[in-house]
């Protein structure tokens, strides 16, 4: 008994002394557990992915031979399988937004081989019934477009590709009538723009390129739905030009990038710098999110995506080290309360000829990351060689005692 009391007393004293030294002796370790998931029914890339209760719906994209897909698949958590369903239109790189009644509006998309200007067709996906229903068509054919929910009835549709009409003109979808109507003209025509809602029912539009490609824009525009007008909100996002987006965000709803503090988390790079960026819908401003340690420049890794996990107040950066046939995937964990950055170990060597660019990724209700799709060939054949593979990533955080503290105890 005396020995137990002595050891307990020594441990408490030791911990008290070390506690006065701060947190230097204790650190968090992140473990990444990679598990191969079930194959989808269809090979696909550039598809949408949306949450449905505890399940997931994968929508559209393009399949073998760069063929635009008019199909979707539901992943069921209980059975861990995918179930195939057919849509009314093909949707490859179109727009998707959840409207106020809980349905998903899906609009536009490229023709086979990614041909622009794409299609006008739009439909509604009901997550409760799993059905797709035709709604009114857009005024202009669009691909590379994006949609934003403004209020109970209205959603803004903006952007296009290789078409002056769709890149210059915007549209409003009215959920009450199921119709699209022309709205205001952008200050600059934008292909592949990004857009986010503001707290007062307006929207900001940013990034994007000229209609036929070129240098991305630095300016940010503000849309007023009542006046149907766009105005330049700022000449640059962060007070400096040249920041470019990481595009995998657009394979899932932008609403999933909203953090618990109400701000949206984005991911961008400029020259030899990469940064997490937040958008505040109240102040309508963009800011860099600084982590400790700071995010390294990925000289060998490609920063593929950043996902928000609001249940655990974390974000996950997915980074790829590319090889000729084999890529290596690493996850970096951002604590969104303390803004700390931790590299999860180990990294994962993907099977040969399995590449994750243009995959669709999402954080599940149980905290795991689900990665769907990708491609098998690089270079010219990239868009012709989608895969039906999936991958789960589970992150486990543990408090680790340093060797010095362990010996003292």
C-alpha positions in Angstrom: 0.0 0.0 0.0 2.8 2.4 0.9 4.5 1.7 -2.5 1.3 2.5 -4.3 0.8 5.7 -2.4 4.4 6.7 -3.0 4.3 6.1 -6.7 1.0 7.9 -7.0 2.3 10.9 -5.0 5.5 11.0 -7.2 3.4 10.9 -10.4 1.2 13.8 -9.2 4.2 15.9 -8.2 5.9 15.1 -11.5 2.8 16.0 -13.5 2.4 19.2 -11.5 6.0 20.3 -12.2 5.8 19.4 -15.8 2.4 21.1 -16.1 4.0 24.3 -15.1 6.2 24.0 -18.2 3.1 24.3 -20.5 2.1 21.8 -23.1 5.6 21.1 -24.4 5.7 17.6 -23.1 2.3 16.5 -24.4 1.4 16.5 -28.1 -1.4 15.2 -30.3 -0.8 12.5 -32.9 -3.2 11.9 -35.8 -3.5 8.4 -37.2 -4.9 7.8 -40.7 -6.6 4.5 -41.4 -7.2 3.8 -45.1 -9.8 1.2 -46.2 -10.8 0.3 -49.7 -14.5 0.9 -50.2 -17.1 -0.8 -52.4 -16.9 -0.2 -56.2 -19.5 2.1 -57.7 -21.7 0.6 -60.3 -20.3 3.0 -63.0 -16.9 4.4 -63.6 -17.1 8.2 -63.1 -15.1 11.3 -62.5 -16.1 15.0 -62.0 -19.3 13.8 -60.4 -21.3 15.6 -57.6 -21.5 14.1 -54.2 -24.2 15.1 -51.6 -25.2 13.9 -48.1 -28.5 12.1 -47.6 -29.1 11.5 -43.9 -26.5 8.8 -43.1 -26.1 7.9 -46.8 -24.5 9.6 -49.8 -25.7 10.3 -53.4 -23.2 10.4 -56.3 -24.6 12.3 -59.3 -23.5 12.6 -62.9 -20.0 13.3 -64.1 -18.5 11.6 -67.1 -17.7 7.9 -67.7 -15.7 5.8 -70.0 -14.8 7.5 -73.3 -15.5 10.9 -71.8 -19.2 10.3 -72.0 -21.5 12.6 -70.0 -23.6 10.5 -67.6 -27.3 10.7 -66.9 -27.1 8.4 -63.8 -26.6 8.6 -60.1 -25.8 6.1 -57.3 -26.8 5.9 -53.7 -24.2 4.7 -51.2 -26.0 2.9 -48.3 -24.1 3.0 -45.0 -25.7 -0.2 -43.6 -25.1 -2.4 -46.6 -21.9 -0.5 -47.8 -23.1 -0.8 -51.4 -24.1 1.5 -54.3 -27.5 1.4 -56.0 -27.9 2.8 -59.5 -30.6 5.2 -60.7 -31.3 7.1 -63.9 -31.7 10.9 -64.3 -33.6 12.8 -66.9 -30.5 14.6 -68.3 -26.8 14.2 -68.4 -24.9 16.5 -65.9 -21.2 16.7 -66.3 -19.7 19.8 -64.6 -23.0 21.6 -64.2 -24.3 23.2 -61.1 -26.0 21.9 -58.0 -27.6 23.5 -55.0 -30.0 22.5 -52.2 -33.2 24.6 -52.3 -35.3 25.5 -49.3 -37.6 22.4 -49.5 -34.6 20.1 -49.2 -34.5 19.0 -52.8 -31.3 19.4 -54.9 -31.5 21.5 -58.0 -29.1 20.1 -60.7 -28.7 22.3 -63.8 -26.6 22.1 -67.0 -23.5 20.3 -67.8 -21.2 19.6 -70.8 -22.0 17.4 -73.8 -19.9 14.3 -74.5 -16.2 15.0 -74.6 -16.7 18.0 -72.4 -18.1 20.0 -75.3 -19.4 23.5 -74.5 -21.7 25.4 -74.2 -23.5 22.4 -72.7 -27.1 21.9 -72.0 -30.1 23.9 -70.6 -31.8 21.0 -68.9 -32.5 21.1 -65.1 -34.1 18.7 -62.7 -34.8 18.2 -59.0 -33.5 15.3 -56.9 -35.7 14.4 -53.9 -33.4 12.8 -51.3 -36.4 11.3 -49.4 -37.8 9.4 -52.4 -34.6 9.1 -54.4 -36.3 10.3 -57.5 -35.4 12.9 -60.2 -38.0 15.2 -61.6 -37.7 17.6 -64.5 -38.1 21.2 -63.8 -37.9 24.3 -66.0 -35.0 24.7 -68.3 -32.4 27.4 -68.1 -32.5 30.3 -70.5 -28.9 29.6 -71.6 -27.0 26.4 -72.0 -24.3 26.1 -69.4 -21.3 24.1 -68.2 -18.8 25.2 -65.6 -21.6 27.0 -63.9 -22.4 27.4 -60.2 -25.6 28.0 -58.2 -26.3 29.8 -54.9 -29.4 29.7 -52.7 -30.5 33.3 -52.0 -33.7 32.9 -50.1 -36.7 30.6 -49.7 -37.6 30.7 -53.4 -34.7 32.1 -55.4 -31.3 30.6 -56.5 -28.7 32.4 -58.5 -27.2 30.6 -61.6 -24.0 32.1 -62.9 -21.1 31.1 -65.2 -20.5 29.0 -68.3 -17.8 28.0 -70.7 -16.9 28.8 -74.3 -20.1 30.9 -74.6 -20.6 34.6 -74.3 -24.2 34.5 -73.3 -23.8 32.1 -70.4 -20.6 33.7 -69.1 -22.1 37.3 -69.2 -25.7 36.7 -68.1 -27.0 35.2 -64.9 -30.4 33.6 -64.2 -32.7 33.2 -61.2 -34.4 29.9 -60.5 -37.8 30.4 -58.8 -38.6 27.3 -56.7 -42.2 28.3 -56.4 -42.8 28.4 -60.1 -40.1 25.9 -61.2 -38.8 28.4 -63.8 -35.6 30.2 -64.7 -35.5 33.9 -65.8 -32.7 36.2 -66.9 -31.2 38.4 -64.2 -28.3 40.9 -64.2 -25.2 40.9 -66.2 -21.8 40.3 -64.6 -19.2 43.1 -64.6 -16.9 40.7 -66.3 -17.9 37.5 -68.1 -16.8 34.5 -66.0 -16.3 30.8 -67.0 -16.0 28.4 -64.0 -16.7 31.1 -61.4 -17.2 30.5 -57.7 -20.1 32.0 -55.7 -21.2 32.2 -52.1 -24.3 33.6 -50.3 -24.1 36.6 -47.9 -26.1 37.0 -44.7 -28.3 39.7 -46.2 -29.6 37.5 -49.1 -27.1 38.7 -51.7 -24.2 36.7 -53.2 -20.6 37.2 -54.0 -19.1 35.9 -57.3 -15.3 35.5 -57.6 -12.6 33.8 -59.5 -13.5 32.4 -62.9 -11.8 33.1 -66.2 -12.7 34.9 -69.5 -15.2 33.0 -71.7 -12.6 31.1 -73.7 -10.0 30.7 -71.0 -7.1 32.9 -69.9 -5.9 34.5 -66.7 -8.3 34.1 -63.8 -10.0 37.2 -62.4 -9.0 38.8 -59.1 -12.1 40.9 -58.7 -15.0 40.1 -56.4 -18.6 41.0 -57.5 -21.7 41.5 -55.3 -25.1 40.5 -56.6 -28.2 42.3 -55.4 -31.2 40.1 -56.3 -33.8 42.8 -55.8 -32.0 45.3 -58.1 -30.8 42.4 -60.4 -27.4 44.1 -60.5 -23.7 43.3 -60.0 -21.2 45.7 -58.7 -17.5 45.3 -58.0 -17.1 44.6 -54.3 -13.3 44.6 -54.3 -10.5 44.5 -56.9 -8.8 41.5 -55.2 -9.8 38.9 -52.7 -7.0 39.3 -50.2 -5.5 42.7 -51.1 -3.2 41.1 -53.6 -3.7 39.5 -57.0 -2.9 36.1 -58.3 -4.6 33.7 -55.8 -6.0 30.7 -57.6 -8.5 28.1 -56.4 -8.2 24.4 -55.7 -11.2 23.1 -57.7 -12.3 19.9 -56.0 -14.5 22.0 -53.7 -17.0 22.3 -56.6 -17.6 18.5 -56.7 -19.8 18.9 -53.6 -22.1 21.7 -52.4 -20.4 24.8 -51.2 -22.7 24.7 -48.2 -20.5 21.9 -46.9 -17.6 24.3 -46.7 -19.4 26.4 -44.0 -17.8 26.1 -40.6 -19.4 26.3 -37.2 -18.5 30.0 -36.9 -20.6 30.7 -40.0 -17.6 31.4 -42.3 -16.8 29.3 -45.4 -13.4 27.6 -45.7 -11.7 27.6 -49.1 -8.3 26.5 -50.4 -6.0 28.5 -52.8 -2.5 28.9 -54.0 -0.3 31.6 -55.4 3.2 31.0 -56.8 5.0 29.1 -54.0 2.4 29.7 -51.4 -0.7 27.8 -50.4 -3.3 29.1 -47.9 -6.6 28.3 -46.3 -9.0 31.2 -47.0 -12.2 32.1 -45.1 -15.2 34.0 -46.4 -17.3 35.9 -43.8 -20.9 36.2 -45.2 -21.6 39.0 -42.6 -18.7 41.3 -43.6 -18.4 40.0 -47.1 -14.7 39.7 -46.7 -12.0 37.1 -47.4 -9.1 36.4 -45.0 -6.2 34.0 -44.8 -6.5 31.4 -42.0 -3.1 31.0 -40.4 -2.2 27.7 -38.8 0.5 26.7 -36.4 2.7 25.4 -37.8 2.0 27.1 -41.0 0.9 25.1 -44.1 4.0 24.1 -46.0 4.4 24.7 -49.7 3.8 21.3 -51.3 6.9 21.1 -53.4 6.3 17.4 -54.1 2.7 17.1 -53.1 -0.4 18.5 -54.8 -2.9 20.1 -52.5 -6.0 18.3 -53.8 -8.9 19.3 -51.5 -9.9 20.6 -48.1 -13.0 19.2 -46.3 -14.8 20.6 -43.3 -15.8 18.3 -40.4 -18.1 20.5 -38.2 -19.0 17.6 -35.8 -15.4 17.5 -34.7 -14.4 21.2 -35.5 -11.7 20.1 -37.9 -10.8 20.4 -41.5 -8.9 17.8 -43.6 -6.4 18.8 -46.3 -5.9 16.0 -48.9 -2.5 16.1 -50.6 -1.2 13.9 -53.4 2.4 13.1 -54.2 2.2 12.2 -57.9 4.1 9.5 -59.6 4.1 8.1 -63.1 1.8 5.3 -62.2 1.5 5.4 -58.4 0.4 8.3 -56.2 0.8 8.8 -52.4 -2.1 10.3 -50.4 -1.5 12.3 -47.2 -4.0 13.9 -44.9 -3.3 17.0 -42.8 -5.6 17.8 -39.9 -6.5 21.3 -39.0 -8.0 22.0 -35.6 -10.5 24.8 -36.3 -10.7 25.8 -32.6 -6.9 26.3 -32.1 -5.9 26.6 -35.7 -3.2 23.9 -35.3 -2.0 21.8 -38.2 -1.0 18.1 -37.8 0.2 15.6 -40.4 -1.7 12.3 -40.1 0.4 9.2 -40.3 0.8 7.0 -42.2 0.4 8.2 -45.8 -1.3 5.8 -48.2 0.2 4.5 -51.4 -2.6 4.2 -53.9 -2.8 1.1 -56.2 -1.0 1.5 -59.6 -3.0 3.6 -62.1 -5.4 5.0 -59.5 -5.4 8.8 -59.5 -7.7 11.0 -57.4 -7.9 14.3 -59.3 -11.6 15.0 -60.2 -12.7 12.6 -57.5 -15.7 13.6 -55.4 -15.0 13.6 -51.7 -17.1 14.1 -48.6 -17.1 13.9 -44.8 -19.6 11.3 -43.6 -21.8 11.6 -40.5 -19.5 9.2 -38.6 -16.4 11.4 -39.3 -14.8 9.3 -42.0 -13.9 10.7 -45.4 -15.3 9.0 -48.5 -13.5 9.4 -51.8 -15.3 8.4 -55.0 -14.0 8.0 -58.5 -10.9 9.3 -60.2 -9.1 8.1 -63.3 -6.6 5.4 -64.4 -4.5 7.0 -67.2 -2.6 10.3 -67.2 -2.0 12.8 -70.0 -4.4 13.0 -72.9 -6.4 10.0 -71.8 -7.2 11.3 -68.3 -10.9 12.2 -69.0 -11.4 9.0 -71.0 -10.4 6.6 -68.1 -12.5 7.2 -65.0 -12.6 4.5 -62.3 -15.4 3.2 -60.1 -13.2 2.8 -57.0 -13.8 4.3 -53.6 -11.7 4.8 -50.5 -12.5 5.5 -46.8 -10.2 7.4 -44.5 -10.7 7.3 -40.7 -8.8 9.8 -38.6 -8.0 9.0 -35.0 -6.5 11.7 -32.6 -4.6 10.6 -29.5 -2.7 12.5 -26.9 0.9 11.2 -26.8 3.2 11.5 -23.8 6.8 12.4 -24.6 9.5 9.8 -23.8 10.9 12.1 -21.0 7.5 12.4 -19.3 7.0 8.7 -19.7 10.2 7.8 -17.9 9.5 10.2 -15.1 6.2 8.6 -14.5 
